Amino acid sequence: MTTATYTVQGMTCGHCVASVTGALTQLPGVRDVTVDLDTGQVTVTSDEELDTPVVRDAVDGAGYALAS
Ligand SMILES: [Cu+2]
């Protein structure tokens, strides 16, 4: 089990949080997704380390952007 934190830009409300959480939860091996709306920090707990491009695609697909 591994945990990684990403910064997601563009989230403004609970709907955004739900969209990003839903998109990341669907990735293979993801066990838990926690979003801090104030900071835009998204913490993902997964079986194995996720590839950043995979995370980026999921966040993009939900309509948001992964910072750097
Ligand atoms: Cu929103």
N, CA, C, O and the ligand as a Tripos MOL2 file, in Angstrom:
@<TRIPOS>MOLECULE
protein
  273   271    69     0     0
PROTEIN
NO_CHARGES

@<TRIPOS>ATOM
      1 N           0.8500   -1.1930    0.0000 N.3       1 MET1
      2 CA          0.0000    0.0000    0.0000 C.3       1 MET1
      3 C           0.8800    1.2350    0.0000 C.2       1 MET1
      4 O           1.8730    1.3170    0.7230 O.2       1 MET1
      5 N           0.4860    2.2080   -0.8410 N.am      2 THR2
      6 CA          1.2700    3.4220   -0.9240 C.3       2 THR2
      7 C           0.3490    4.6320   -0.9790 C.2       2 THR2
      8 O          -0.7890    4.5420   -1.4410 O.2       2 THR2
      9 N           0.8460    5.7500   -0.5080 N.am      3 THR3
     10 CA          0.0500    6.9760   -0.4900 C.3       3 THR3
     11 C           0.8140    8.0750   -1.2160 C.2       3 THR3
     12 O           2.0100    8.2690   -0.9980 O.2       3 THR3
     13 N           0.1040    8.7870   -2.0790 N.am      4 ALA4
     14 CA          0.7200    9.9030   -2.7910 C.3       4 ALA4
     15 C          -0.2110   11.1010   -2.7320 C.2       4 ALA4
     16 O          -1.4330   10.9580   -2.6910 O.2       4 ALA4
     17 N           0.3850   12.2780   -2.7280 N.am      5 THR5
     18 CA         -0.4080   13.5040   -2.6870 C.3       5 THR5
     19 C          -0.1700   14.3200   -3.9430 C.2       5 THR5
     20 O           0.9680   14.5260   -4.3650 O.2       5 THR5
     21 N          -1.2500   14.7740   -4.5250 N.am      6 TYR6
     22 CA         -1.1910   15.5880   -5.7420 C.3       6 TYR6
     23 C          -1.9140   16.8950   -5.4770 C.2       6 TYR6
     24 O          -2.7360   16.9870   -4.5660 O.2       6 TYR6
     25 N          -1.6020   17.9060   -6.2800 N.am      7 THR7
     26 CA         -2.3420   19.1610   -6.2050 C.3       7 THR7
     27 C          -3.1840   19.2970   -7.4650 C.2       7 THR7
     28 O          -2.6770   19.2360   -8.5850 O.2       7 THR7
     29 N          -4.4730   19.4820   -7.2530 N.am      8 VAL8
     30 CA         -5.4090   19.6080   -8.3650 C.3       8 VAL8
     31 C          -5.9380   21.0420   -8.3950 C.2       8 VAL8
     32 O          -6.3810   21.5900   -7.3860 O.2       8 VAL8
     33 N          -5.8750   21.6300   -9.6000 N.am      9 GLN9
     34 CA         -6.3460   23.0020   -9.7650 C.3       9 GLN9
     35 C          -7.7730   23.0200  -10.2980 C.2       9 GLN9
     36 O          -8.1660   22.1570  -11.0820 O.2       9 GLN9
     37 N          -8.5310   23.9990   -9.8700 N.am     10 GLY10
     38 CA         -9.8540   24.2310  -10.4500 C.3      10 GLY10
     39 C         -11.0230   23.7260   -9.6280 C.2      10 GLY10
     40 O         -12.1770   23.9240  -10.0080 O.2      10 GLY10
     41 N         -10.7440   23.0740   -8.5030 N.am     11 MET11
     42 CA        -11.8530   22.5880   -7.6790 C.3      11 MET11
     43 C         -12.3850   23.7370   -6.8180 C.2      11 MET11
     44 O         -11.6200   24.4320   -6.1490 O.2      11 MET11
     45 N         -13.7020   23.9220   -6.8460 N.am     12 THR12
     46 CA        -14.2810   25.0440   -6.1050 C.3      12 THR12
     47 C         -15.3760   24.6390   -5.1270 C.2      12 THR12
     48 O         -15.7500   25.4290   -4.2600 O.2      12 THR12
     49 N         -15.8890   23.4360   -5.2500 N.am     13 CYS13
     50 CA        -17.0060   23.0850   -4.3830 C.3      13 CYS13
     51 C         -17.0880   21.5710   -4.2020 C.2      13 CYS13
     52 O         -16.2620   20.8230   -4.7250 O.2      13 CYS13
     53 N         -18.0820   21.1410   -3.4670 N.am     14 GLY14
     54 CA        -18.2550   19.7230   -3.1810 C.3      14 GLY14
     55 C         -18.4610   18.8820   -4.4220 C.2      14 GLY14
     56 O         -18.0740   17.7140   -4.4680 O.2      14 GLY14
     57 N         -19.0790   19.4880   -5.4350 N.am     15 HIS15
     58 CA        -19.2780   18.7660   -6.6910 C.3      15 HIS15
     59 C         -17.9380   18.4350   -7.3390 C.2      15 HIS15
     60 O         -17.7250   17.3290   -7.8360 O.2      15 HIS15
     61 N         -17.0520   19.4040   -7.3240 N.am     16 CYS16
     62 CA        -15.7160   19.2120   -7.8860 C.3      16 CYS16
     63 C         -15.0010   18.0900   -7.1290 C.2      16 CYS16
     64 O         -14.3870   17.2050   -7.7260 O.2      16 CYS16
     65 N         -15.0960   18.1530   -5.8290 N.am     17 VAL17
     66 CA        -14.4580   17.1280   -5.0010 C.3      17 VAL17
     67 C         -15.0000   15.7490   -5.3670 C.2      17 VAL17
     68 O         -14.2420   14.7870   -5.4950 O.2      17 VAL17
     69 N         -16.3140   15.6620   -5.5340 N.am     18 ALA18
     70 CA        -16.9350   14.3760   -5.8680 C.3      18 ALA18
     71 C         -16.4790   13.8930   -7.2420 C.2      18 ALA18
     72 O         -16.2460   12.6990   -7.4340 O.2      18 ALA18
     73 N         -16.3490   14.8180   -8.2020 N.am     19 SER19
     74 CA        -15.9280   14.4370   -9.5520 C.3      19 SER19
     75 C         -14.5140   13.8840   -9.5510 C.2      19 SER19
     76 O         -14.2380   12.8380  -10.1400 O.2      19 SER19
     77 N         -13.6260   14.6000   -8.8820 N.am     20 VAL20
     78 CA        -12.2250   14.1700   -8.8370 C.3      20 VAL20
     79 C         -12.0960   12.8700   -8.0450 C.2      20 VAL20
     80 O         -11.3720   11.9580   -8.4440 O.2      20 VAL20
     81 N         -12.7910   12.7990   -6.9450 N.am     21 THR21
     82 CA        -12.7370   11.5860   -6.1380 C.3      21 THR21
     83 C         -13.2320   10.3870   -6.9360 C.2      21 THR21
     84 O         -12.6360    9.3100   -6.9050 O.2      21 THR21
     85 N         -14.3440   10.5980   -7.6560 N.am     22 GLY22
     86 CA        -14.9160    9.5020   -8.4440 C.3      22 GLY22
     87 C         -13.9690    9.0340   -9.5300 C.2      22 GLY22
     88 O         -13.7990    7.8330   -9.7440 O.2      22 GLY22
     89 N         -13.3450    9.9960  -10.2220 N.am     23 ALA23
     90 CA        -12.4440    9.6550  -11.3260 C.3      23 ALA23
     91 C         -11.2320    8.8830  -10.8190 C.2      23 ALA23
     92 O         -10.8000    7.9150  -11.4460 O.2      23 ALA23
     93 N         -10.6840    9.3090   -9.6840 N.am     24 LEU24
     94 CA         -9.4750    8.6560   -9.1680 C.3      24 LEU24
     95 C          -9.7940    7.3110   -8.5270 C.2      24 LEU24
     96 O          -8.9850    6.3840   -8.5710 O.2      24 LEU24
     97 N         -10.9700    7.2140   -7.9360 N.am     25 THR25
     98 CA        -11.3650    5.9580   -7.2960 C.3      25 THR25
     99 C         -11.4710    4.8310   -8.3250 C.2      25 THR25
    100 O         -11.2850    3.6580   -8.0000 O.2      25 THR25
    101 N         -11.7750    5.2100   -9.5780 N.am     26 GLN26
    102 CA        -11.9400    4.2030  -10.6250 C.3      26 GLN26
    103 C         -10.6210    3.6380  -11.1360 C.2      26 GLN26
    104 O         -10.6050    2.6180  -11.8250 O.2      26 GLN26
    105 N          -9.5300    4.2870  -10.8040 N.am     27 LEU27
    106 CA         -8.2410    3.7810  -11.2830 C.3      27 LEU27
    107 C          -7.9240    2.4570  -10.5890 C.2      27 LEU27
    108 O          -8.2520    2.2640   -9.4190 O.2      27 LEU27
    109 N          -7.2830    1.5470  -11.3270 N.am     28 PRO28
    110 CA         -6.9810    0.2350  -10.7630 C.3      28 PRO28
    111 C          -6.0920    0.3230   -9.5240 C.2      28 PRO28
    112 O          -5.0710    1.0110   -9.5250 O.2      28 PRO28
    113 N          -6.4870   -0.3700   -8.4930 N.am     29 GLY29
    114 CA         -5.6610   -0.4510   -7.2940 C.3      29 GLY29
    115 C          -5.8810    0.6530   -6.2900 C.2      29 GLY29
    116 O          -5.2970    0.6350   -5.2070 O.2      29 GLY29
    117 N          -6.7260    1.6250   -6.6390 N.am     30 VAL30
    118 CA         -6.9440    2.7420   -5.7190 C.3      30 VAL30
    119 C          -7.8890    2.3180   -4.6010 C.2      30 VAL30
    120 O          -8.9670    1.7780   -4.8450 O.2      30 VAL30
    121 N          -7.4580    2.5760   -3.3690 N.am     31 ARG31
    122 CA         -8.2420    2.1750   -2.1980 C.3      31 ARG31
    123 C          -8.9590    3.3330   -1.5380 C.2      31 ARG31
    124 O         -10.0490    3.1800   -0.9860 O.2      31 ARG31
    125 N          -8.3330    4.4860   -1.6020 N.am     32 ASP32
    126 CA         -8.9210    5.6170   -0.8940 C.3      32 ASP32
    127 C          -8.4740    6.9310   -1.5360 C.2      32 ASP32
    128 O          -7.3220    7.0740   -1.9450 O.2      32 ASP32
    129 N          -9.3850    7.8660   -1.6160 N.am     33 VAL33
    130 CA         -9.0690    9.1950   -2.1530 C.3      33 VAL33
    131 C          -9.5970   10.2300   -1.1680 C.2      33 VAL33
    132 O         -10.7720   10.2150   -0.8020 O.2      33 VAL33
    133 N          -8.7180   11.1210   -0.7480 N.am     34 THR34
    134 CA         -9.1120   12.1850    0.1650 C.3      34 THR34
    135 C          -8.7750   13.5300   -0.4710 C.2      34 THR34
    136 O          -7.6540   13.7420   -0.9340 O.2      34 THR34
    137 N          -9.7360   14.4210   -0.4890 N.am     35 VAL35
    138 CA         -9.5390   15.7310   -1.1010 C.3      35 VAL35
    139 C          -9.6730   16.8180   -0.0470 C.2      35 VAL35
    140 O         -10.6280   16.8420    0.7300 O.2      35 VAL35
    141 N          -8.6990   17.7140   -0.0380 N.am     36 ASP36
    142 CA         -8.7850   18.9170    0.7830 C.3      36 ASP36
    143 C          -9.1080   20.0710   -0.1580 C.2      36 ASP36
    144 O          -8.2450   20.5440   -0.8980 O.2      36 ASP36
    145 N         -10.3450   20.5140   -0.1230 N.am     37 LEU37
    146 CA        -10.7930   21.5320   -1.0670 C.3      37 LEU37
    147 C         -10.0490   22.8570   -0.8740 C.2      37 LEU37
    148 O          -9.7860   23.5630   -1.8480 O.2      37 LEU37
    149 N          -9.7150   23.1940    0.3420 N.am     38 ASP38
    150 CA         -9.0430   24.4710    0.6200 C.3      38 ASP38
    151 C          -7.6790   24.5550   -0.0460 C.2      38 ASP38
    152 O          -7.3040   25.5970   -0.5830 O.2      38 ASP38
    153 N          -6.9480   23.4650   -0.0080 N.am     39 THR39
    154 CA         -5.5870   23.4850   -0.5480 C.3      39 THR39
    155 C          -5.4990   22.8720   -1.9440 C.2      39 THR39
    156 O          -4.4980   23.0540   -2.6370 O.2      39 THR39
    157 N          -6.5400   22.1450   -2.3630 N.am     40 GLY40
    158 CA         -6.5000   21.4330   -3.6290 C.3      40 GLY40
    159 C          -5.6700   20.1620   -3.5620 C.2      40 GLY40
    160 O          -5.3640   19.5510   -4.5850 O.2      40 GLY40
    161 N          -5.3140   19.7780   -2.3650 N.am     41 GLN41
    162 CA         -4.4820   18.5830   -2.2150 C.3      41 GLN41
    163 C          -5.3400   17.3190   -2.2170 C.2      41 GLN41
    164 O          -6.3370   17.2020   -1.5050 O.2      41 GLN41
    165 N          -4.9050   16.3930   -3.0450 N.am     42 VAL42
    166 CA         -5.6150   15.1330   -3.1880 C.3      42 VAL42
    167 C          -4.6770   14.0090   -2.7670 C.2      42 VAL42
    168 O          -3.5950   13.8480   -3.3320 O.2      42 VAL42
    169 N          -5.0900   13.2520   -1.7930 N.am     43 THR43
    170 CA         -4.2700   12.1530   -1.3010 C.3      43 THR43
    171 C          -4.8860   10.8410   -1.7540 C.2      43 THR43
    172 O          -6.0540   10.5550   -1.4950 O.2      43 THR43
    173 N          -4.0720   10.0580   -2.4330 N.am     44 VAL44
    174 CA         -4.5480    8.8120   -3.0060 C.3      44 VAL44
    175 C          -3.8030    7.6430   -2.3640 C.2      44 VAL44
    176 O          -2.5730    7.5980   -2.3740 O.2      44 VAL44
    177 N          -4.5460    6.7220   -1.8190 N.am     45 THR45
    178 CA         -3.9670    5.4990   -1.2820 C.3      45 THR45
    179 C          -4.2650    4.3700   -2.2610 C.2      45 THR45
    180 O          -5.4160    4.1380   -2.6330 O.2      45 THR45
    181 N          -3.2050    3.6700   -2.6720 N.am     46 SER46
    182 CA         -3.3800    2.6190   -3.6740 C.3      46 SER46
    183 C          -2.4750    1.4320   -3.3660 C.2      46 SER46
    184 O          -1.5190    1.5300   -2.5960 O.2      46 SER46
    185 N          -2.8110    0.3070   -3.9940 N.am     47 ASP47
    186 CA         -2.0380   -0.9180   -3.7810 C.3      47 ASP47
    187 C          -0.5910   -0.7250   -4.2150 C.2      47 ASP47
    188 O           0.3480   -1.1050   -3.5140 O.2      47 ASP47
    189 N          -0.4390   -0.1180   -5.3990 N.am     48 GLU48
    190 CA          0.8960    0.1400   -5.9240 C.3      48 GLU48
    191 C           0.9700    1.5880   -6.3840 C.2      48 GLU48
    192 O          -0.0460    2.2270   -6.6570 O.2      48 GLU48
    193 N           2.1810    2.0830   -6.4630 N.am     49 GLU49
    194 CA          2.3770    3.4760   -6.8570 C.3      49 GLU49
    195 C           1.7620    3.7280   -8.2330 C.2      49 GLU49
    196 O           1.9790    2.9570   -9.1670 O.2      49 GLU49
    197 N           0.9990    4.8060   -8.3490 N.am     50 LEU50
    198 CA          0.3540    5.1400   -9.6200 C.3      50 LEU50
    199 C           1.3120    5.9320  -10.4950 C.2      50 LEU50
    200 O           2.1400    6.7000  -10.0040 O.2      50 LEU50
    201 N           1.1840    5.7280  -11.8130 N.am     51 ASP51
    202 CA          1.9660    6.5510  -12.7350 C.3      51 ASP51
    203 C           1.3140    7.9250  -12.8130 C.2      51 ASP51
    204 O           0.0970    8.0390  -12.9570 O.2      51 ASP51
    205 N           2.1260    8.9520  -12.7180 N.am     52 THR52
    206 CA          1.5780   10.3180  -12.7350 C.3      52 THR52
    207 C           0.7440   10.5970  -13.9830 C.2      52 THR52
    208 O          -0.3110   11.2210  -13.8650 O.2      52 THR52
    209 N           1.1680   10.1590  -15.1890 N.am     53 PRO53
    210 CA          0.3380   10.4210  -16.3710 C.3      53 PRO53
    211 C          -1.0580    9.7980  -16.2630 C.2      53 PRO53
    212 O          -2.0280   10.3420  -16.7920 O.2      53 PRO53
    213 N          -1.1510    8.6760  -15.5870 N.am     54 VAL54
    214 CA         -2.4510    8.0290  -15.3990 C.3      54 VAL54
    215 C          -3.3410    8.8840  -14.4980 C.2      54 VAL54
    216 O          -4.5300    9.0700  -14.7540 O.2      54 VAL54
    217 N          -2.7240    9.3950  -13.4380 N.am     55 VAL55
    218 CA         -3.4500   10.2780  -12.5220 C.3      55 VAL55
    219 C          -3.8570   11.5530  -13.2490 C.2      55 VAL55
    220 O          -4.9790   12.0390  -13.1020 O.2      55 VAL55
    221 N          -2.9210   12.0870  -14.0380 N.am     56 ARG56
    222 CA         -3.1830   13.3210  -14.7830 C.3      56 ARG56
    223 C          -4.3610   13.1280  -15.7470 C.2      56 ARG56
    224 O          -5.2440   13.9810  -15.8330 O.2      56 ARG56
    225 N          -4.3680   12.0100  -16.4660 N.am     57 ASP57
    226 CA         -5.4580   11.7310  -17.4070 C.3      57 ASP57
    227 C          -6.7990   11.6610  -16.6870 C.2      57 ASP57
    228 O          -7.7990   12.1910  -17.1700 O.2      57 ASP57
    229 N          -6.8140   11.0050  -15.5280 N.am     58 ALA58
    230 CA         -8.0590   10.8550  -14.7800 C.3      58 ALA58
    231 C          -8.5750   12.2160  -14.3200 C.2      58 ALA58
    232 O          -9.7700   12.4990  -14.3970 O.2      58 ALA58
    233 N          -7.6550   13.0510  -13.8400 N.am     59 VAL59
    234 CA         -8.0380   14.3860  -13.3670 C.3      59 VAL59
    235 C          -8.4990   15.2360  -14.5580 C.2      59 VAL59
    236 O          -9.4980   15.9510  -14.4710 O.2      59 VAL59
    237 N          -7.7610   15.1490  -15.6680 N.am     60 ASP60
    238 CA         -8.1620   15.8580  -16.8880 C.3      60 ASP60
    239 C          -9.5500   15.4370  -17.3150 C.2      60 ASP60
    240 O         -10.3900   16.2710  -17.6540 O.2      60 ASP60
    241 N          -9.7830   14.1440  -17.2970 N.am     61 GLY61
    242 CA        -11.0720   13.5950  -17.7320 C.3      61 GLY61
    243 C         -12.2320   14.0970  -16.8970 C.2      61 GLY61
    244 O         -13.3620   14.2060  -17.3740 O.2      61 GLY61
    245 N         -11.9350   14.4020  -15.6470 N.am     62 ALA62
    246 CA        -12.9800   14.9210  -14.7640 C.3      62 ALA62
    247 C         -13.1770   16.4110  -14.9560 C.2      62 ALA62
    248 O         -14.1210   16.9930  -14.4210 O.2      62 ALA62
    249 N         -12.2700   17.0390  -15.7320 N.am     63 GLY63
    250 CA        -12.4200   18.4510  -16.0370 C.3      63 GLY63
    251 C         -11.5360   19.3650  -15.1880 C.2      63 GLY63
    252 O         -11.7830   20.5670  -15.0930 O.2      63 GLY63
    253 N         -10.5180   18.7900  -14.5790 N.am     64 TYR64
    254 CA         -9.6300   19.5840  -13.7220 C.3      64 TYR64
    255 C          -8.1890   19.3600  -14.1640 C.2      64 TYR64
    256 O          -7.9210   18.5860  -15.0830 O.2      64 TYR64
    257 N          -7.2760   20.0410  -13.5030 N.am     65 ALA65
    258 CA         -5.8920   19.9680  -13.9370 C.3      65 ALA65
    259 C          -4.9760   19.6230  -12.7600 C.2      65 ALA65
    260 O          -5.1060   20.1570  -11.6590 O.2      65 ALA65
    261 N          -4.0650   18.7250  -13.0360 N.am     66 LEU66
    262 CA         -3.0470   18.3890  -12.0530 C.3      66 LEU66
    263 C          -1.9580   19.4700  -12.1160 C.2      66 LEU66
    264 O          -1.4680   19.8040  -13.1940 O.2      66 LEU66
    265 N          -1.5940   20.0020  -10.9690 N.am     67 ALA67
    266 CA         -0.5610   21.0330  -10.9540 C.3      67 ALA67
    267 C           0.7930   20.4170  -11.2340 C.2      67 ALA67
    268 O           1.1350   19.3610  -10.7010 O.2      67 ALA67
    269 N           1.5620   21.0910  -12.0820 N.am     68 SER68
    270 CA          2.9060   20.6690  -12.4950 C.3      68 SER68
    271 C           3.0430   19.1740  -12.5970 C.2      68 SER68
    272 O           4.1160   18.6740  -12.9330 O.2      68 SER68
    273 CU        -17.4790   22.4560   -7.9490 Cu       69 CU69
@<TRIPOS>BOND
     1     1     2 1
     2     2     3 1
     3     3     4 2
     4     3     5 am
     5     5     6 1
     6     6     7 1
     7     7     8 2
     8     7     9 am
     9     9    10 1
    10    10    11 1
    11    11    12 2
    12    11    13 am
    13    13    14 1
    14    14    15 1
    15    15    16 2
    16    15    17 am
    17    17    18 1
    18    18    19 1
    19    19    20 2
    20    19    21 am
    21    21    22 1
    22    22    23 1
    23    23    24 2
    24    23    25 am
    25    25    26 1
    26    26    27 1
    27    27    28 2
    28    27    29 am
    29    29    30 1
    30    30    31 1
    31    31    32 2
    32    31    33 am
    33    33    34 1
    34    34    35 1
    35    35    36 2
    36    35    37 am
    37    37    38 1
    38    38    39 1
    39    39    40 2
    40    39    41 am
    41    41    42 1
    42    42    43 1
    43    43    44 2
    44    43    45 am
    45    45    46 1
    46    46    47 1
    47    47    48 2
    48    47    49 am
    49    49    50 1
    50    50    51 1
    51    51    52 2
    52    51    53 am
    53    53    54 1
    54    54    55 1
    55    55    56 2
    56    55    57 am
    57    57    58 1
    58    58    59 1
    59    59    60 2
    60    59    61 am
    61    61    62 1
    62    62    63 1
    63    63    64 2
    64    63    65 am
    65    65    66 1
    66    66    67 1
    67    67    68 2
    68    67    69 am
    69    69    70 1
    70    70    71 1
    71    71    72 2
    72    71    73 am
    73    73    74 1
    74    74    75 1
    75    75    76 2
    76    75    77 am
    77    77    78 1
    78    78    79 1
    79    79    80 2
    80    79    81 am
    81    81    82 1
    82    82    83 1
    83    83    84 2
    84    83    85 am
    85    85    86 1
    86    86    87 1
    87    87    88 2
    88    87    89 am
    89    89    90 1
    90    90    91 1
    91    91    92 2
    92    91    93 am
    93    93    94 1
    94    94    95 1
    95    95    96 2
    96    95    97 am
    97    97    98 1
    98    98    99 1
    99    99   100 2
   100    99   101 am
   101   101   102 1
   102   102   103 1
   103   103   104 2
   104   103   105 am
   105   105   106 1
   106   106   107 1
   107   107   108 2
   108   107   109 am
   109   109   110 1
   110   110   111 1
   111   111   112 2
   112   111   113 am
   113   113   114 1
   114   114   115 1
   115   115   116 2
   116   115   117 am
   117   117   118 1
   118   118   119 1
   119   119   120 2
   120   119   121 am
   121   121   122 1
   122   122   123 1
   123   123   124 2
   124   123   125 am
   125   125   126 1
   126   126   127 1
   127   127   128 2
   128   127   129 am
   129   129   130 1
   130   130   131 1
   131   131   132 2
   132   131   133 am
   133   133   134 1
   134   134   135 1
   135   135   136 2
   136   135   137 am
   137   137   138 1
   138   138   139 1
   139   139   140 2
   140   139   141 am
   141   141   142 1
   142   142   143 1
   143   143   144 2
   144   143   145 am
   145   145   146 1
   146   146   147 1
   147   147   148 2
   148   147   149 am
   149   149   150 1
   150   150   151 1
   151   151   152 2
   152   151   153 am
   153   153   154 1
   154   154   155 1
   155   155   156 2
   156   155   157 am
   157   157   158 1
   158   158   159 1
   159   159   160 2
   160   159   161 am
   161   161   162 1
   162   162   163 1
   163   163   164 2
   164   163   165 am
   165   165   166 1
   166   166   167 1
   167   167   168 2
   168   167   169 am
   169   169   170 1
   170   170   171 1
   171   171   172 2
   172   171   173 am
   173   173   174 1
   174   174   175 1
   175   175   176 2
   176   175   177 am
   177   177   178 1
   178   178   179 1
   179   179   180 2
   180   179   181 am
   181   181   182 1
   182   182   183 1
   183   183   184 2
   184   183   185 am
   185   185   186 1
   186   186   187 1
   187   187   188 2
   188   187   189 am
   189   189   190 1
   190   190   191 1
   191   191   192 2
   192   191   193 am
   193   193   194 1
   194   194   195 1
   195   195   196 2
   196   195   197 am
   197   197   198 1
   198   198   199 1
   199   199   200 2
   200   199   201 am
   201   201   202 1
   202   202   203 1
   203   203   204 2
   204   203   205 am
   205   205   206 1
   206   206   207 1
   207   207   208 2
   208   207   209 am
   209   209   210 1
   210   210   211 1
   211   211   212 2
   212   211   213 am
   213   213   214 1
   214   214   215 1
   215   215   216 2
   216   215   217 am
   217   217   218 1
   218   218   219 1
   219   219   220 2
   220   219   221 am
   221   221   222 1
   222   222   223 1
   223   223   224 2
   224   223   225 am
   225   225   226 1
   226   226   227 1
   227   227   228 2
   228   227   229 am
   229   229   230 1
   230   230   231 1
   231   231   232 2
   232   231   233 am
   233   233   234 1
   234   234   235 1
   235   235   236 2
   236   235   237 am
   237   237   238 1
   238   238   239 1
   239   239   240 2
   240   239   241 am
   241   241   242 1
   242   242   243 1
   243   243   244 2
   244   243   245 am
   245   245   246 1
   246   246   247 1
   247   247   248 2
   248   247   249 am
   249   249   250 1
   250   250   251 1
   251   251   252 2
   252   251   253 am
   253   253   254 1
   254   254   255 1
   255   255   256 2
   256   255   257 am
   257   257   258 1
   258   258   259 1
   259   259   260 2
   260   259   261 am
   261   261   262 1
   262   262   263 1
   263   263   264 2
   264   263   265 am
   265   265   266 1
   266   266   267 1
   267   267   268 2
   268   267   269 am
   269   269   270 1
   270   270   271 1
   271   271   272 2
@<TRIPOS>SUBSTRUCTURE
     1 MET1         2 RESIDUE 1 A MET
     2 THR2         6 RESIDUE 1 A THR
     3 THR3        10 RESIDUE 1 A THR
     4 ALA4        14 RESIDUE 1 A ALA
     5 THR5        18 RESIDUE 1 A THR
     6 TYR6        22 RESIDUE 1 A TYR
     7 THR7        26 RESIDUE 1 A THR
     8 VAL8        30 RESIDUE 1 A VAL
     9 GLN9        34 RESIDUE 1 A GLN
    10 GLY10       38 RESIDUE 1 A GLY
    11 MET11       42 RESIDUE 1 A MET
    12 THR12       46 RESIDUE 1 A THR
    13 CYS13       50 RESIDUE 1 A CYS
    14 GLY14       54 RESIDUE 1 A GLY
    15 HIS15       58 RESIDUE 1 A HIS
    16 CYS16       62 RESIDUE 1 A CYS
    17 VAL17       66 RESIDUE 1 A VAL
    18 ALA18       70 RESIDUE 1 A ALA
    19 SER19       74 RESIDUE 1 A SER
    20 VAL20       78 RESIDUE 1 A VAL
    21 THR21       82 RESIDUE 1 A THR
    22 GLY22       86 RESIDUE 1 A GLY
    23 ALA23       90 RESIDUE 1 A ALA
    24 LEU24       94 RESIDUE 1 A LEU
    25 THR25       98 RESIDUE 1 A THR
    26 GLN26      102 RESIDUE 1 A GLN
    27 LEU27      106 RESIDUE 1 A LEU
    28 PRO28      110 RESIDUE 1 A PRO
    29 GLY29      114 RESIDUE 1 A GLY
    30 VAL30      118 RESIDUE 1 A VAL
    31 ARG31      122 RESIDUE 1 A ARG
    32 ASP32      126 RESIDUE 1 A ASP
    33 VAL33      130 RESIDUE 1 A VAL
    34 THR34      134 RESIDUE 1 A THR
    35 VAL35      138 RESIDUE 1 A VAL
    36 ASP36      142 RESIDUE 1 A ASP
    37 LEU37      146 RESIDUE 1 A LEU
    38 ASP38      150 RESIDUE 1 A ASP
    39 THR39      154 RESIDUE 1 A THR
    40 GLY40      158 RESIDUE 1 A GLY
    41 GLN41      162 RESIDUE 1 A GLN
    42 VAL42      166 RESIDUE 1 A VAL
    43 THR43      170 RESIDUE 1 A THR
    44 VAL44      174 RESIDUE 1 A VAL
    45 THR45      178 RESIDUE 1 A THR
    46 SER46      182 RESIDUE 1 A SER
    47 ASP47      186 RESIDUE 1 A ASP
    48 GLU48      190 RESIDUE 1 A GLU
    49 GLU49      194 RESIDUE 1 A GLU
    50 LEU50      198 RESIDUE 1 A LEU
    51 ASP51      202 RESIDUE 1 A ASP
    52 THR52      206 RESIDUE 1 A THR
    53 PRO53      210 RESIDUE 1 A PRO
    54 VAL54      214 RESIDUE 1 A VAL
    55 VAL55      218 RESIDUE 1 A VAL
    56 ARG56      222 RESIDUE 1 A ARG
    57 ASP57      226 RESIDUE 1 A ASP
    58 ALA58      230 RESIDUE 1 A ALA
    59 VAL59      234 RESIDUE 1 A VAL
    60 ASP60      238 RESIDUE 1 A ASP
    61 GLY61      242 RESIDUE 1 A GLY
    62 ALA62      246 RESIDUE 1 A ALA
    63 GLY63      250 RESIDUE 1 A GLY
    64 TYR64      254 RESIDUE 1 A TYR
    65 ALA65      258 RESIDUE 1 A ALA
    66 LEU66      262 RESIDUE 1 A LEU
    67 ALA67      266 RESIDUE 1 A ALA
    68 SER68      270 RESIDUE 1 A SER
    69 CU69       273 GROUP 0 **** ****
